[in-house]
Amino acid sequence: MNDGVEPAASGAAGAKGPLDGIRVLDLSRILAGPTMTQTLGDFGADIIKVERPGAGDDTRAWGPPYVTGKDGKPMPESAYYLAANRNKRSIAIDMASADGAALIRKLARHCDVVVENFKLGGLKKYGLDYESLSAEHPGLVYCSITGFGQTGPNAHRPGYDLLAQGYGGIMSLTGAPEGEPMKVGVGIADVVCGLYGGLGILAALRHRDQTGLGQQIDVSLVDTQVSWLVNEGTNYLLSGQEPKRRGNQHPNIVPYQVFQASDGHVIVAAGNDGQYQRFCKLLGLPELADDPRFVTNSMRLENRETLIDILSGKIATLHKQELVDGMEANNVPGGAINTIPEVFESEQVQARDMKISMPQPLAESGSVDLIGNPVKFSRTPVTYRHSPPQCGEQTDELLREILGEEVDQTTDSA
């Protein structure tokens, strides 16, 4: 199903990913669903992105910045859209029309997976819900993404990343202790929901291959956000004590936080007693290593404020690079806080192909820079076959390829 474009940054030309041969009909938009399907596409699946004619995915317009075209003017593809839509082919279909809905149903018969993130019950009126499609295609794996899930008293409510972060508790743990609750700097509830949904799809495909039967996957922003409360959520369940916002401090480890050096900020992450002792000696404070108030992590937690006050005063007199170099030499985890430009300019990110460039003939530069996939397969490497498409860019191509002789009867619906 590849279009012959060589991978941009990973994998040999012509290599097939582990999901080669899997076709996904992607009815989702914004971030959770597109992030999921982009990952499946990176792994070799053929992703067919269904979009509204003339408009497409909402995030196309979520700019600036936009791709700059050959004429020097912005193209209708924002950076936000580019972040989650490579390795897909776009087909423009008016789902709200009877002919358009019928066309999508025909396409679904030729797919292994359908992904959607409409409101609860929103696709039933088009005959595109799980019950309708699975009646014709029992082996179909159908992933539904919503804000609160298919059941429960809030199932009818719409889903937005910020609302999920608020409802699911992570904002109550994020931010300065005396400041307002803070969301994470990117749409992390969307992204993690997409990752969980992708795992669910892979598991359901495994079951399908064994039994011939598909199933519906019900995954929500709030459920998945609650799942990644991890240690803080379990701290509460075990102790009954409500966790507090601690800024950059760790709830269970001390010292594990950001400190102000004389010329910037630095991270110290002393995760065990040995690392703590070496850190104290590095700072020229060996007496703190054996101080009974701080000798174990439990004692350091109990006397957190006293210890942090001492450490902060000393660290404030040191240069951040001096401290970072000293921690590395003494096997104490720590590091600088990179800006986004520093991230993409770093040797590590470049060596790991986490910044890639893909051809985009209509762009002024002839290419677009994107963030690479973090998974490194030893036998079936990730490939980058399709740049994020324009809305409906492959409509004719997909209708010919998938529906064949039916194309003349259906193109008017697109």
N, C-alpha and C positions, 0 to 999 in steps of 0.2 A: 504493500500500500504506500510505500515511500514514493516521493516525487523525483528522486534522483539527485537531490541537492546533498552535497557532502556535509557531514557534521561540521559544525563551526569550531568546536573546541574539544570535543571528547569523543572517543570511539573511532574506529577505522572506517573509511569510506565503504558504504555498502553493508556495514555491520547491522545486525538485527537485535533489537532490544528484547528483554525477557517477556514483554507483552505483545510482541509482534503477532499479528493475526487477530487481536482483540479490537473490535470496533465499538466506539462509545458515541452515543447520540447525546450531545451536551445541550440541554435546554436551560442551563443556569446562566446567571450573570452576576455582576459585581465582583466578589472576592472569594468567598468560601468554595463555591462550586468551581469557578474557573481555576483557582489554585490547585484543587484536587485533580481536575482533568488535565491541566498542564503537566503535573507530575506523572500521570498515567501516560501522557503523550511522550514525555521525556524517556519513559521506560519502553517505548516502542508501540504503544496503542495508537490506533487511527482515531483521531478526535474530530467529530463533525459538530461544529458550533452553529447552532440554529439561532438566527438573529432577526429582529424586526427589520423589514425593508426600510432603507433610508435613515434609520436611527441606530440600530444595533445595540450592543451592550451599553448600559448606562455609563460605564466608566470611560468609554471613548471620549466623552466630553468633560471628564473630571481633570481639567487642566486650567492653566498651564502648569508644567511645560508640555508641549506637544512635539511630535516629530516635525522637523523642518523639511518641506518638500523641495523639489528641484527648482521651483520658482521663488524660493526663499520665503514662502508663506507657510503657516502652520497646516499640517495635514490633520484629518479627523481621528488621529490616534494619540491619546495622551500617554504620558509616562505611566500613569496608574494602570491603564489598559495593557500596556506592553508588559507590565510586571507579571501578568497571570495568563497570557494568551498565546504563547509560542506553541509550536508543534500541533497546531489546529488548522483545520480548513473551514471557512465560513460559508454557510448557505443561508440566503435571505428568504424567509417564508413568513407570510402573514398568518400566524396561528389562529387569529380571531376569525378568519374566514373559514367556511366549511371546506373549501377546496384545500386551503393551507393545512388545516388540521388533518384532513385525509392524507395529504402528502407526508406529513410527519409520521402518521401511523404506518404508512408503507415503508418509510425509511427504518422505523423501529424494528420491523420484521427482519431486517438485514443486520441488526446490531446485537452485540452481546450485553451491552449496558446502556441504560438511560439514566442521566443525572438531571435533577430539577430542583429548584429552590423557590417554587411558588408558594403562596399562602396555602394554608390547610384547605384541601378540596378545590383549589383554584384551577386544576387541570381537568377535573371530572367533566365539566360542561363541554370540553373539546374532545372527550373520549381519549384523553392522553394520561389518565391516572393509571396506577398500577393494575387495578382490577381489570380495566378495559384492555390494556396492552398485553397483560399476562394471559388473558383468555385466548388470545391469538398466538402467543409466543410464550409457552410455559417455561422455557429455559432462560427468560429474560431476568437479568439482575437490574433492579430499579432502586436508585438511591435518592431519597427525598431529604432535603436540607430545609429546616425551618428554624424559627427563633426559639421555640419552646418544645418542639416535638409534635408527634401526631396525636398524643393523648394528654390528659391533664387539664386542669382548669384554665391554663393560660395558652392552650394549643392554638387558639384563634388569633393570638397577638402577633403582630409582625416582628421580624427579627432584624436588629441592627447591632453591629459590633459594640458600640458604646453602651447600649442598653444591656447587652449580655454581660459586659464587664461589670456594669453596675449591679445587676440582679444576681450574678454568680459570685460576688464577693471579692473579686480580685482588686477592685478599686479601693475597697476598705483597707487593703493591706499595702497600697502603693502610694508613695508620696511622703513628704516630711511629716514627722509626728504631730506637729502643731498646725500643719497646712491642711488644705482641702484634699479629699480623696482624688486620686489621679488615675487616668487611664494609661495603659501602656502606649508607647509612642507610635506603634503601628497597629493595624487591625488584627491583633493576635487572636481574638476569639474566632474570627472568620478563618484565619489561617489554620489554627489547630483543629477546628471543626472539619476543614477540608482534609487534613491529614488523617484524622480518625475515619472520615468517610471513605477515603481511599483505601485504608486498611480493611474496612468492612467490605468494600467491593472485591478486593483480592481474596478475602476469605470466602465470600459468596461464590466467586468464580471457581474456587477450588471445590466447593460443594456441588456446584453445577456440573463440573467435569466428572464428578464421582456418581451423581444421581440423575443428571439430565434436567434437574429442576432449578429454576431461579428463585428469587425471593426479593421482598422489599427491605431496604435498609432505611431505618428511621434514625436520623442523626440531627441533633439540634445544637445551636450556638450555646445555649445555657447549659445543657447537659455536659457538653465537652468542656466548657469553661469550669464548671464545678469539678470535673475530673482532674484538672490540672491545678487545683488548690494544693494537691500533693501533701507535703509535710505540714503546711500550716493548717489545712483542713483536718488532717489526722491529729495534729496537736490538739485542736479543739475537741474532736470526738473523744480523745483519750482523757483529757484533763477537765473538760467543761469550761475552760478559761477562754474568753474571747481574745483572739490574737490582736495585737496592736500594730499600727503603722510604725515602722522603724526607719524610714528613709532607705538608705543603702546598707543598713545593718542586717545581719542574719539573725533569725529568731532562735537558732540552736547552736551557733558557733561564734566564738569571740577570740581574737579579732578577725572579723570577716566583713570588710566594709571599705568605703572610700575615705581617704584622709586628704587633708589640705597640706601639700608641701609648700616650700617657699616660692615655687614658680609654677604651680599648677596642682592638679589632683592626681592621686595614685591609688591603686587598689591593693589592699593587703588581704590575703585569703589563707590565713594560717588554720588549716583544717584539723590539726592534731596537736598534742602536747609537745612533741619533738619539734615541729615547725615553729610553734610559739616560742620555745626556748631559744632556738637559733635566731629568731627574729629579734628577741630582746638583746642578745649578744651583738647582733648586727647594729642595733641602735646605740650600743654603748650603755645599755641598762641591764647588765647581767643579774643584778639583784632582783629584778622582776621575775626572772625565770624560776627562782626558788621561793618567791614570796608565797606564803601559805594561802593568801587571799586569791591567788591566781594560778596556782600550780597545776590544776586540772581544768578542763573545759567547763565542768559543772560549777566550779568555784568562780571561773571567769564570768560565766553567765550571771551568777549571783551578785558579783561585784563589777558588773559591766561598766557602769558610769565612772567609777573611780579609775579603773584601768584605762578606759578610753581617754579620759582627761589627761592622764600621764602620757600616754602614747601620742596623743594629738599635739601636745606641747613640744615634744621632741621632734616629731616628723615635720612640724611647721618650720623647723630650722634647716631642713635638708632640701637639696635639689631633687626633683622627682626622678631624673634619670640616674642620679647617684643611688637613690634608693632602689629603683627597679633593677639596676645592674647588681647591686649588693644582694638583693633577694634571689636573683637568678644564680649567683655564685654560691649562695648558701642554701640552695634548695628550699627556698620559702616561696610558695605560690604568690604571685602578685603581678602587677603590670600597669601600663599606662591606660588612659581612657582615650581611644582614638576618635577623631572626628570621622564623618562619613568619607570625605576625601582621603584621609589617611588610611582608612580601611581598604579602599580599592587600589590605593597606590602601594600597599604593603606587599612584600615579596611572598609572604605566605598565601595571600589571597590569589595572587597571580600564579603561583606554582600549583595551586589546587584548582585552577580553572573556574574560580568563582565569579570572575568577570569574563563575559564572552561577547563576541560580536557576530551578528547574523546579517546576511544580505537583505537589503530592502531597496530595490531598484528605484523606487519613487522618492526615496529620501535624498536630501541634498548631498549627504556624504556617501550615499550608496549602501549604508548599513545602519544598524541600530545596536547600541550596547545594552546588554541585559545581564541579570544576575544568573549565574550558573546553577545547575542542580548539585546538591551536596552529596548525593549517593554515588559511590564509586564501585561499580561491578568489576570483578576480575575476568569474567568470561563474556558478558553481554553488556558492554558499556552503554551509558546514556548517549543518545544521539540528538542533534538539533537539526531537524529536517525542514521545518516550516517557520518562517518569521511570523510574528503576530499578523493575522490577515486583515485586509480591509473588509468592511461589511459586505457580505455576499460575494466575495472575490472568487470563490470556487463553486458557485451555484451550478452553472452549466456542467462543469467537470464532474461534480458529485452526482448529479442526476443521471448523467450518461454512465458513469462508472457503476453506480449501485443499482439503479432501476432499469438501465438498459432500454429495452423496447418501450417501456412505460413513459420515457421522458417526454415524448411529443404530447402525451395526454395530460401531463402535469406541470409543465413549465409555466403556464399562465398563473399558477397559484403562487409562484415564487415572487 
